[in-house]
Amino acid sequence: MITAALPYANGPLHLGHLAGVYISADIYARFLRSNNEDVAFICGSDEHGAAITLRAKKEGKTPKEIVDVYHQSNKEVFKQLGVSFDYYDRTSEDHHHKTAQELFLELENKGAFIKKESEQYFDKAFNQFLADRYITGTCPKCGAEDAYGDQCEKCGSALSPTELINPISTLSGKTPELKKTTHWYMPLDRHEKWLSEWMQKGNYKGEQVHHVKDWKNQVVGQCMSWINAGLQPRAITRDLDWGVEVPMKDAEGKVLYVWFDAPIGYISATKKWATENEKNWEDYWKNNDTNLVHFLAKDNIVFHTIIFPVILAELGDYILPKNVPANEFLNLEGQKLSTSRNWAVWGKDYLNDFPGQEDVLRYVLCAISPENKDSDFSWKDFQARNNNELGAIFGNFVNRTLVLTQKYYDGVVPEKNELLDVDKEAMEVIAQTPKLVAHAIRSFRFRDALSEAMKLARAGNKYLADSEPWKLVKTDPERVKTIMNIAMQITANLAVVFEPFMPHKSADLAAMINLDLPKWNEAGDSDLIKKGHQINKPQILFKKIEDAQIDEQITKLKEASKKPSKFPPMKDEITFDEFMKMDIRVGTITAAEKVEKADKLLKLTVDTGIDTRTVVSGIAEHYNAEDIVGQKVSVLLNLAPRKIRGVESQGMILMAETEEGELAFVSPTKDLEAGNTIR
């Protein structure tokens, strides 16, 4: 059971995401499948939480509109890069909501939660409680400004909003106030003892089922730091209007906290996949013979090694993770990746700019994977690895081997004759490479695994250089047959051992040698491709990347990261026909009054020239009702009606908004009649 952290569907994927989680996870899944192991590789879009509602508010969209765009976009990037999820789900689906609510109720009935009143930050200007991500301030641990209410992205510390120094609401930009609210909590302090024993010794329910000594130091260290500091009850519900509704009568306006909801997404997605593939989902979550492995980055460690294991343990019959091989962070050109500064290389942009070179990115991100410490991606290094490693070593060996086989034998693999020591040495490298690669992959050392695979290509080049078949072809043709046979065996084995890392190029290579890609247990064989086998014409595997391409990328990165405009970016393009569907007209406000129990809302009566209608508008903090009667406004007429605080609103008043959130009417500069169209 392999899970990859669910990416938030509030933005596009960048290289940090890919290097931190998904390339490693896919290498592992592909390797296991090549070994004929039963694998469920599960992921999906995390579509709830404050980060998504915050983006929706900033862009003037609904959360659903945001997640629909990024779910599809990110899913396509994964597909093009060859990330081979068995199922890619989304947490906004009904089947996920049902599973999350069922597990919540099961835990509630078992007494796994406590319910308590607490003070949480409240934004008076927006009349709502603030989720953790709606609050920023100074981190109490490292002093970084703009830390979020749940985590400091600079030092990685998990926080609560009340720990922040000088907290500010990201909605209004004002200091929020503390207000009482009631939530369900997971009392993590009840679980300290067994978590500590499990983490350090691998004991769970009296059985030695895990080997935590094999876990990365930073994973165990971060968890034990939390445990040693004393675990505290953690809220698993939030005051939000977007998410999985808490299925309790006294929980109106509350949803499951995203870090309770999201990991359950692994289970709900497995259920859906199993149903569609006639499998039993419980084999992957409740069978002690199953290994559960979570792939993620370091900012998600405690949620997968403390909070989610507590949920699984409380449920009672679920397995706990065998390993959580969390990666550190990837930097970019010597600086921390920053989406807010646009200091990032986006997956979609890479695929557009380097078509057909998906595996080059996979290779480079694996070679520099931040497995135990932060690493750095640079465009110059990317170019060098493509040209000097993939091109000059791997591609050069394959091309020479196939070209010579075509030239000397019309593409028919020759037979081996008498073996010399140099042949036996090459065959020993063939035999050992799959074992060394496999050991490194099973130990979650993907950089080492890739290095061992590349050693086979290096050995192939050395073998040809030492043997010099192009010199012997006229003087000792029988010897050349042996050399070229062994070179072909190296080529066939390269296709197998590189498949987890570079699936597209392995498929291309297998097609060139006219061979169905063998499974891993067949690798290491020096007779993998038989004598008399007909190969196809060779093609260039790796194109050289020119300086101009790299200079263009560096310039593009620097230009994109220049100080952004103080105004929000342009929204997605629409067509002229889409614009023409909007019926915007001049209207006159004929009456205005405040909406009961709503500080921000005014109920407006508007003469549109063709009728008189009611429009509810959130402008009460900016205009007094009595001052705007007679005001000419721009009104969108053909917006579907909806009820707001019990009042049906039949349109929308167009407003301009300053950076500080001040609103102003968009009005004609001439005295136009109500009903005149705006186009």
Number of C-alpha atoms within 10 A of each C-alpha: 20 22 26 22 25 23 23 22 27 24 18 18 23 20 21 28 19 23 28 26 28 27 28 30 28 21 23 23 25 21 24 18 15 19 14 12 11 12 16 20 24 25 24 25 25 25 30 29 27 22 18 23 26 18 16 18 12 11 15 12 13 14 25 16 11 20 24 16 14 20 23 12 17 22 17 15 20 19 11 18 24 19 24 20 23 17 17 19 24 27 27 19 14 12 16 24 20 15 18 26 20 13 16 23 16 14 18 14 10 11 11 20 21 14 12 11 10 11 12 20 24 21 23 15 15 15 11 12 21 25 23 22 20 24 29 25 24 20 26 15 14 13 15 14 16 17 27 24 26 20 20 25 14 14 14 15 18 16 18 15 24 17 15 25 15 14 25 24 24 18 17 15 16 14 18 22 16 15 12 11 15 18 20 23 17 23 18 20 14 14 19 20 11 16 23 18 12 21 24 15 15 19 18 17 9 9 9 11 18 20 15 19 12 14 19 17 12 18 23 20 13 16 20 19 11 16 20 10 9 11 16 16 14 18 20 19 23 27 21 22 16 21 23 25 21 23 17 12 6 9 16 13 12 22 23 28 24 20 19 19 28 28 22 22 29 27 20 25 25 28 21 16 21 19 12 9 9 8 14 13 19 14 13 24 23 15 14 14 11 17 18 19 19 23 26 25 24 20 18 17 22 18 16 21 21 21 19 20 19 23 21 19 16 17 15 11 13 17 20 25 21 19 21 23 27 26 26 23 24 27 20 20 17 11 12 17 20 14 14 9 12 17 21 23 20 18 25 18 12 17 16 10 12 13 9 15 19 19 20 23 23 24 21 21 24 25 18 18 28 23 26 17 11 15 19 19 21 13 17 15 15 18 19 15 19 25 18 14 17 22 21 16 21 23 22 20 25 26 17 15 24 25 17 15 24 18 11 18 15 14 20 20 27 23 18 17 13 8 11 11 8 13 16 13 13 21 19 14 17 26 17 15 22 26 18 16 24 22 15 18 21 13 15 23 19 26 22 18 27 21 15 21 22 21 17 24 24 17 19 28 21 15 20 18 12 10 17 13 21 13 11 13 14 10 10 11 15 16 18 24 21 21 27 24 24 29 28 27 24 30 26 27 31 26 24 27 30 23 22 26 28 21 23 20 20 23 17 16 26 23 17 18 24 16 18 9 19 17 15 20 13 16 24 24 18 23 19 18 23 15 14 12 14 20 21 17 15 20 14 13 19 20 14 15 16 10 12 9 13 17 13 11 17 16 11 12 17 12 12 14 16 11 9 12 7 7 8 10 9 7 9 5 7 8 7 8 8 9 10 10 9 14 14 23 22 25 31 25 21 15 17 21 16 18 20 11 8 14 16 18 19 22 23 24 20 28 23 24 15 11 10 15 16 20 25 25 20 18 21 17 13 12 15 14 16 10 9 16 17 15 14 24 23 24 28 21 20 13 14 10 14 14 10 15 13 9 13 15 20 21 21 19 22 17 17 10 12 9 9 8 12 12 17 14 16 16 17 14 7 7 8 14 16 20 18 15 16 13 9
